[in-house]
Amino acid sequence: MKDLMGLMKQAQAMQEKMANAQAELDALEVEGTAGGGVVTVTMSGKGTLKSVRIDRSLMVPDETEILEDLIVAAANDGRVKAERVLQERMAEITKGLPLPPGMKLF
């Protein structure tokens, strides 16, 4: 019975940590870049696109495809960075919990 109570306490503590981590991810901002920094996007830790910065040298009417591709690449870079932060944070939260191999909480 003590093991069950200990597990319940661990689960409750993890739940609190997860709620805090979710709030941190909302506030966290990551930047994704492309084209050597000519396109930069800012995203939340949850992957919400917040802003896009484009170097004026890319503002050429006949080259919109290049700009579009760079925006997509920068957004993908930002998403990967946000996912990496999420994985690191979740690893911290679940550290020491007796989870079965391969079980993921996110």
Chimera marker file (.cmm) of the C-alpha trace (Angstrom):
<marker_set name="trace">
<marker id="1" x="0.000" y="0.000" z="0.000" r="1" g="1" b="0" radius="0.5"/>
<marker id="2" x="2.938" y="2.331" z="0.682" r="1" g="1" b="0" radius="0.5"/>
<marker id="3" x="4.115" y="1.862" z="-2.886" r="1" g="1" b="0" radius="0.5"/>
<marker id="4" x="0.727" y="2.896" z="-4.208" r="1" g="1" b="0" radius="0.5"/>
<marker id="5" x="0.697" y="6.028" z="-2.059" r="1" g="1" b="0" radius="0.5"/>
<marker id="6" x="4.223" y="6.884" z="-3.160" r="1" g="1" b="0" radius="0.5"/>
<marker id="7" x="3.260" y="6.405" z="-6.785" r="1" g="1" b="0" radius="0.5"/>
<marker id="8" x="0.189" y="8.608" z="-6.309" r="1" g="1" b="0" radius="0.5"/>
<marker id="9" x="2.354" y="11.357" z="-4.803" r="1" g="1" b="0" radius="0.5"/>
<marker id="10" x="4.804" y="11.076" z="-7.696" r="1" g="1" b="0" radius="0.5"/>
<marker id="11" x="1.941" y="11.294" z="-10.193" r="1" g="1" b="0" radius="0.5"/>
<marker id="12" x="0.533" y="14.372" z="-8.480" r="1" g="1" b="0" radius="0.5"/>
<marker id="13" x="3.955" y="16.048" z="-8.406" r="1" g="1" b="0" radius="0.5"/>
<marker id="14" x="4.449" y="15.233" z="-12.094" r="1" g="1" b="0" radius="0.5"/>
<marker id="15" x="1.018" y="16.683" z="-12.896" r="1" g="1" b="0" radius="0.5"/>
<marker id="16" x="1.990" y="19.957" z="-11.211" r="1" g="1" b="0" radius="0.5"/>
<marker id="17" x="5.320" y="20.023" z="-13.030" r="1" g="1" b="0" radius="0.5"/>
<marker id="18" x="3.552" y="19.380" z="-16.351" r="1" g="1" b="0" radius="0.5"/>
<marker id="19" x="1.176" y="22.290" z="-15.741" r="1" g="1" b="0" radius="0.5"/>
<marker id="20" x="4.142" y="24.539" z="-14.976" r="1" g="1" b="0" radius="0.5"/>
<marker id="21" x="5.974" y="23.294" z="-18.074" r="1" g="1" b="0" radius="0.5"/>
<marker id="22" x="2.934" y="24.072" z="-20.255" r="1" g="1" b="0" radius="0.5"/>
<marker id="23" x="2.896" y="27.638" z="-18.925" r="1" g="1" b="0" radius="0.5"/>
<marker id="24" x="6.647" y="27.943" z="-19.549" r="1" g="1" b="0" radius="0.5"/>
<marker id="25" x="6.234" y="26.699" z="-23.122" r="1" g="1" b="0" radius="0.5"/>
<marker id="26" x="3.564" y="29.329" z="-23.770" r="1" g="1" b="0" radius="0.5"/>
<marker id="27" x="5.961" y="32.049" z="-22.612" r="1" g="1" b="0" radius="0.5"/>
<marker id="28" x="9.077" y="30.563" z="-24.253" r="1" g="1" b="0" radius="0.5"/>
<marker id="29" x="10.106" y="31.964" z="-27.627" r="1" g="1" b="0" radius="0.5"/>
<marker id="30" x="12.411" y="30.261" z="-30.124" r="1" g="1" b="0" radius="0.5"/>
<marker id="31" x="13.766" y="31.650" z="-33.381" r="1" g="1" b="0" radius="0.5"/>
<marker id="32" x="14.012" y="29.762" z="-36.619" r="1" g="1" b="0" radius="0.5"/>
<marker id="33" x="16.169" y="31.086" z="-39.433" r="1" g="1" b="0" radius="0.5"/>
<marker id="34" x="16.781" y="30.370" z="-43.099" r="1" g="1" b="0" radius="0.5"/>
<marker id="35" x="18.973" y="31.701" z="-45.852" r="1" g="1" b="0" radius="0.5"/>
<marker id="36" x="21.790" y="32.588" z="-43.516" r="1" g="1" b="0" radius="0.5"/>
<marker id="37" x="19.513" y="34.719" z="-41.374" r="1" g="1" b="0" radius="0.5"/>
<marker id="38" x="17.717" y="36.683" z="-44.092" r="1" g="1" b="0" radius="0.5"/>
<marker id="39" x="14.425" y="35.198" z="-42.870" r="1" g="1" b="0" radius="0.5"/>
<marker id="40" x="13.775" y="34.798" z="-39.161" r="1" g="1" b="0" radius="0.5"/>
<marker id="41" x="10.599" y="33.618" z="-37.484" r="1" g="1" b="0" radius="0.5"/>
<marker id="42" x="9.744" y="33.751" z="-33.801" r="1" g="1" b="0" radius="0.5"/>
<marker id="43" x="7.593" y="30.948" z="-32.403" r="1" g="1" b="0" radius="0.5"/>
<marker id="44" x="6.230" y="29.995" z="-29.016" r="1" g="1" b="0" radius="0.5"/>
<marker id="45" x="7.516" y="26.868" z="-27.348" r="1" g="1" b="0" radius="0.5"/>
<marker id="46" x="4.287" y="25.228" z="-28.479" r="1" g="1" b="0" radius="0.5"/>
<marker id="47" x="4.979" y="26.095" z="-32.114" r="1" g="1" b="0" radius="0.5"/>
<marker id="48" x="2.667" y="29.077" z="-32.587" r="1" g="1" b="0" radius="0.5"/>
<marker id="49" x="4.129" y="31.493" z="-35.140" r="1" g="1" b="0" radius="0.5"/>
<marker id="50" x="4.458" y="34.926" z="-33.518" r="1" g="1" b="0" radius="0.5"/>
<marker id="51" x="6.467" y="37.016" z="-35.967" r="1" g="1" b="0" radius="0.5"/>
<marker id="52" x="8.345" y="36.966" z="-39.274" r="1" g="1" b="0" radius="0.5"/>
<marker id="53" x="11.320" y="39.174" z="-40.153" r="1" g="1" b="0" radius="0.5"/>
<marker id="54" x="12.477" y="39.393" z="-43.756" r="1" g="1" b="0" radius="0.5"/>
<marker id="55" x="15.606" y="41.126" z="-44.973" r="1" g="1" b="0" radius="0.5"/>
<marker id="56" x="14.728" y="43.825" z="-47.525" r="1" g="1" b="0" radius="0.5"/>
<marker id="57" x="17.154" y="42.305" z="-50.043" r="1" g="1" b="0" radius="0.5"/>
<marker id="58" x="14.569" y="39.549" z="-50.570" r="1" g="1" b="0" radius="0.5"/>
<marker id="59" x="11.833" y="41.970" z="-51.577" r="1" g="1" b="0" radius="0.5"/>
<marker id="60" x="12.144" y="41.319" z="-55.304" r="1" g="1" b="0" radius="0.5"/>
<marker id="61" x="8.758" y="40.922" z="-57.032" r="1" g="1" b="0" radius="0.5"/>
<marker id="62" x="9.949" y="38.274" z="-59.499" r="1" g="1" b="0" radius="0.5"/>
<marker id="63" x="11.519" y="36.094" z="-56.803" r="1" g="1" b="0" radius="0.5"/>
<marker id="64" x="8.585" y="35.422" z="-54.513" r="1" g="1" b="0" radius="0.5"/>
<marker id="65" x="9.115" y="31.640" z="-54.656" r="1" g="1" b="0" radius="0.5"/>
<marker id="66" x="12.527" y="32.023" z="-52.987" r="1" g="1" b="0" radius="0.5"/>
<marker id="67" x="11.005" y="34.116" z="-50.215" r="1" g="1" b="0" radius="0.5"/>
<marker id="68" x="8.140" y="31.659" z="-49.730" r="1" g="1" b="0" radius="0.5"/>
<marker id="69" x="10.578" y="28.737" z="-49.499" r="1" g="1" b="0" radius="0.5"/>
<marker id="70" x="12.725" y="30.588" z="-46.965" r="1" g="1" b="0" radius="0.5"/>
<marker id="71" x="9.710" y="31.381" z="-44.783" r="1" g="1" b="0" radius="0.5"/>
<marker id="72" x="8.713" y="27.710" z="-44.763" r="1" g="1" b="0" radius="0.5"/>
<marker id="73" x="12.298" y="26.665" z="-43.966" r="1" g="1" b="0" radius="0.5"/>
<marker id="74" x="12.556" y="29.174" z="-41.115" r="1" g="1" b="0" radius="0.5"/>
<marker id="75" x="9.205" y="28.052" z="-39.672" r="1" g="1" b="0" radius="0.5"/>
<marker id="76" x="10.314" y="24.421" z="-39.814" r="1" g="1" b="0" radius="0.5"/>
<marker id="77" x="13.603" y="25.327" z="-38.111" r="1" g="1" b="0" radius="0.5"/>
<marker id="78" x="11.692" y="27.079" z="-35.334" r="1" g="1" b="0" radius="0.5"/>
<marker id="79" x="9.316" y="24.133" z="-34.918" r="1" g="1" b="0" radius="0.5"/>
<marker id="80" x="12.244" y="21.718" z="-34.573" r="1" g="1" b="0" radius="0.5"/>
<marker id="81" x="13.824" y="23.951" z="-31.927" r="1" g="1" b="0" radius="0.5"/>
<marker id="82" x="10.528" y="24.209" z="-30.032" r="1" g="1" b="0" radius="0.5"/>
<marker id="83" x="10.115" y="20.416" z="-30.110" r="1" g="1" b="0" radius="0.5"/>
<marker id="84" x="13.659" y="19.956" z="-28.815" r="1" g="1" b="0" radius="0.5"/>
<marker id="85" x="12.939" y="22.270" z="-25.863" r="1" g="1" b="0" radius="0.5"/>
<marker id="86" x="9.701" y="20.369" z="-25.173" r="1" g="1" b="0" radius="0.5"/>
<marker id="87" x="11.495" y="17.005" z="-25.188" r="1" g="1" b="0" radius="0.5"/>
<marker id="88" x="14.204" y="18.294" z="-22.856" r="1" g="1" b="0" radius="0.5"/>
<marker id="89" x="11.608" y="19.715" z="-20.475" r="1" g="1" b="0" radius="0.5"/>
<marker id="90" x="9.554" y="16.517" z="-20.474" r="1" g="1" b="0" radius="0.5"/>
<marker id="91" x="12.681" y="14.438" z="-19.799" r="1" g="1" b="0" radius="0.5"/>
<marker id="92" x="13.324" y="16.590" z="-16.720" r="1" g="1" b="0" radius="0.5"/>
<marker id="93" x="9.751" y="16.175" z="-15.497" r="1" g="1" b="0" radius="0.5"/>
<marker id="94" x="9.550" y="12.406" z="-15.949" r="1" g="1" b="0" radius="0.5"/>
<marker id="95" x="13.049" y="11.709" z="-14.642" r="1" g="1" b="0" radius="0.5"/>
<marker id="96" x="12.921" y="9.042" z="-11.963" r="1" g="1" b="0" radius="0.5"/>
<marker id="97" x="9.381" y="7.887" z="-12.718" r="1" g="1" b="0" radius="0.5"/>
<marker id="98" x="8.946" y="4.158" z="-13.226" r="1" g="1" b="0" radius="0.5"/>
<marker id="99" x="7.531" y="4.409" z="-16.747" r="1" g="1" b="0" radius="0.5"/>
<marker id="100" x="7.453" y="1.321" z="-18.972" r="1" g="1" b="0" radius="0.5"/>
<marker id="101" x="10.017" y="1.359" z="-21.818" r="1" g="1" b="0" radius="0.5"/>
<marker id="102" x="8.766" y="3.295" z="-24.831" r="1" g="1" b="0" radius="0.5"/>
<marker id="103" x="5.956" y="5.056" z="-22.977" r="1" g="1" b="0" radius="0.5"/>
<marker id="104" x="5.738" y="8.715" z="-23.895" r="1" g="1" b="0" radius="0.5"/>
<marker id="105" x="3.711" y="11.336" z="-22.072" r="1" g="1" b="0" radius="0.5"/>
<marker id="106" x="3.795" y="13.921" z="-24.860" r="1" g="1" b="0" radius="0.5"/>
<link id1="1" id2="2" r="1" g="1" b="0" radius="0.2"/>
<link id1="2" id2="3" r="1" g="1" b="0" radius="0.2"/>
<link id1="3" id2="4" r="1" g="1" b="0" radius="0.2"/>
<link id1="4" id2="5" r="1" g="1" b="0" radius="0.2"/>
<link id1="5" id2="6" r="1" g="1" b="0" radius="0.2"/>
<link id1="6" id2="7" r="1" g="1" b="0" radius="0.2"/>
<link id1="7" id2="8" r="1" g="1" b="0" radius="0.2"/>
<link id1="8" id2="9" r="1" g="1" b="0" radius="0.2"/>
<link id1="9" id2="10" r="1" g="1" b="0" radius="0.2"/>
<link id1="10" id2="11" r="1" g="1" b="0" radius="0.2"/>
<link id1="11" id2="12" r="1" g="1" b="0" radius="0.2"/>
<link id1="12" id2="13" r="1" g="1" b="0" radius="0.2"/>
<link id1="13" id2="14" r="1" g="1" b="0" radius="0.2"/>
<link id1="14" id2="15" r="1" g="1" b="0" radius="0.2"/>
<link id1="15" id2="16" r="1" g="1" b="0" radius="0.2"/>
<link id1="16" id2="17" r="1" g="1" b="0" radius="0.2"/>
<link id1="17" id2="18" r="1" g="1" b="0" radius="0.2"/>
<link id1="18" id2="19" r="1" g="1" b="0" radius="0.2"/>
<link id1="19" id2="20" r="1" g="1" b="0" radius="0.2"/>
<link id1="20" id2="21" r="1" g="1" b="0" radius="0.2"/>
<link id1="21" id2="22" r="1" g="1" b="0" radius="0.2"/>
<link id1="22" id2="23" r="1" g="1" b="0" radius="0.2"/>
<link id1="23" id2="24" r="1" g="1" b="0" radius="0.2"/>
<link id1="24" id2="25" r="1" g="1" b="0" radius="0.2"/>
<link id1="25" id2="26" r="1" g="1" b="0" radius="0.2"/>
<link id1="26" id2="27" r="1" g="1" b="0" radius="0.2"/>
<link id1="27" id2="28" r="1" g="1" b="0" radius="0.2"/>
<link id1="28" id2="29" r="1" g="1" b="0" radius="0.2"/>
<link id1="29" id2="30" r="1" g="1" b="0" radius="0.2"/>
<link id1="30" id2="31" r="1" g="1" b="0" radius="0.2"/>
<link id1="31" id2="32" r="1" g="1" b="0" radius="0.2"/>
<link id1="32" id2="33" r="1" g="1" b="0" radius="0.2"/>
<link id1="33" id2="34" r="1" g="1" b="0" radius="0.2"/>
<link id1="34" id2="35" r="1" g="1" b="0" radius="0.2"/>
<link id1="35" id2="36" r="1" g="1" b="0" radius="0.2"/>
<link id1="36" id2="37" r="1" g="1" b="0" radius="0.2"/>
<link id1="37" id2="38" r="1" g="1" b="0" radius="0.2"/>
<link id1="38" id2="39" r="1" g="1" b="0" radius="0.2"/>
<link id1="39" id2="40" r="1" g="1" b="0" radius="0.2"/>
<link id1="40" id2="41" r="1" g="1" b="0" radius="0.2"/>
<link id1="41" id2="42" r="1" g="1" b="0" radius="0.2"/>
<link id1="42" id2="43" r="1" g="1" b="0" radius="0.2"/>
<link id1="43" id2="44" r="1" g="1" b="0" radius="0.2"/>
<link id1="44" id2="45" r="1" g="1" b="0" radius="0.2"/>
<link id1="45" id2="46" r="1" g="1" b="0" radius="0.2"/>
<link id1="46" id2="47" r="1" g="1" b="0" radius="0.2"/>
<link id1="47" id2="48" r="1" g="1" b="0" radius="0.2"/>
<link id1="48" id2="49" r="1" g="1" b="0" radius="0.2"/>
<link id1="49" id2="50" r="1" g="1" b="0" radius="0.2"/>
<link id1="50" id2="51" r="1" g="1" b="0" radius="0.2"/>
<link id1="51" id2="52" r="1" g="1" b="0" radius="0.2"/>
<link id1="52" id2="53" r="1" g="1" b="0" radius="0.2"/>
<link id1="53" id2="54" r="1" g="1" b="0" radius="0.2"/>
<link id1="54" id2="55" r="1" g="1" b="0" radius="0.2"/>
<link id1="55" id2="56" r="1" g="1" b="0" radius="0.2"/>
<link id1="56" id2="57" r="1" g="1" b="0" radius="0.2"/>
<link id1="57" id2="58" r="1" g="1" b="0" radius="0.2"/>
<link id1="58" id2="59" r="1" g="1" b="0" radius="0.2"/>
<link id1="59" id2="60" r="1" g="1" b="0" radius="0.2"/>
<link id1="60" id2="61" r="1" g="1" b="0" radius="0.2"/>
<link id1="61" id2="62" r="1" g="1" b="0" radius="0.2"/>
<link id1="62" id2="63" r="1" g="1" b="0" radius="0.2"/>
<link id1="63" id2="64" r="1" g="1" b="0" radius="0.2"/>
<link id1="64" id2="65" r="1" g="1" b="0" radius="0.2"/>
<link id1="65" id2="66" r="1" g="1" b="0" radius="0.2"/>
<link id1="66" id2="67" r="1" g="1" b="0" radius="0.2"/>
<link id1="67" id2="68" r="1" g="1" b="0" radius="0.2"/>
<link id1="68" id2="69" r="1" g="1" b="0" radius="0.2"/>
<link id1="69" id2="70" r="1" g="1" b="0" radius="0.2"/>
<link id1="70" id2="71" r="1" g="1" b="0" radius="0.2"/>
<link id1="71" id2="72" r="1" g="1" b="0" radius="0.2"/>
<link id1="72" id2="73" r="1" g="1" b="0" radius="0.2"/>
<link id1="73" id2="74" r="1" g="1" b="0" radius="0.2"/>
<link id1="74" id2="75" r="1" g="1" b="0" radius="0.2"/>
<link id1="75" id2="76" r="1" g="1" b="0" radius="0.2"/>
<link id1="76" id2="77" r="1" g="1" b="0" radius="0.2"/>
<link id1="77" id2="78" r="1" g="1" b="0" radius="0.2"/>
<link id1="78" id2="79" r="1" g="1" b="0" radius="0.2"/>
<link id1="79" id2="80" r="1" g="1" b="0" radius="0.2"/>
<link id1="80" id2="81" r="1" g="1" b="0" radius="0.2"/>
<link id1="81" id2="82" r="1" g="1" b="0" radius="0.2"/>
<link id1="82" id2="83" r="1" g="1" b="0" radius="0.2"/>
<link id1="83" id2="84" r="1" g="1" b="0" radius="0.2"/>
<link id1="84" id2="85" r="1" g="1" b="0" radius="0.2"/>
<link id1="85" id2="86" r="1" g="1" b="0" radius="0.2"/>
<link id1="86" id2="87" r="1" g="1" b="0" radius="0.2"/>
<link id1="87" id2="88" r="1" g="1" b="0" radius="0.2"/>
<link id1="88" id2="89" r="1" g="1" b="0" radius="0.2"/>
<link id1="89" id2="90" r="1" g="1" b="0" radius="0.2"/>
<link id1="90" id2="91" r="1" g="1" b="0" radius="0.2"/>
<link id1="91" id2="92" r="1" g="1" b="0" radius="0.2"/>
<link id1="92" id2="93" r="1" g="1" b="0" radius="0.2"/>
<link id1="93" id2="94" r="1" g="1" b="0" radius="0.2"/>
<link id1="94" id2="95" r="1" g="1" b="0" radius="0.2"/>
<link id1="95" id2="96" r="1" g="1" b="0" radius="0.2"/>
<link id1="96" id2="97" r="1" g="1" b="0" radius="0.2"/>
<link id1="97" id2="98" r="1" g="1" b="0" radius="0.2"/>
<link id1="98" id2="99" r="1" g="1" b="0" radius="0.2"/>
<link id1="99" id2="100" r="1" g="1" b="0" radius="0.2"/>
<link id1="100" id2="101" r="1" g="1" b="0" radius="0.2"/>
<link id1="101" id2="102" r="1" g="1" b="0" radius="0.2"/>
<link id1="102" id2="103" r="1" g="1" b="0" radius="0.2"/>
<link id1="103" id2="104" r="1" g="1" b="0" radius="0.2"/>
<link id1="104" id2="105" r="1" g="1" b="0" radius="0.2"/>
<link id1="105" id2="106" r="1" g="1" b="0" radius="0.2"/>
</marker_set>
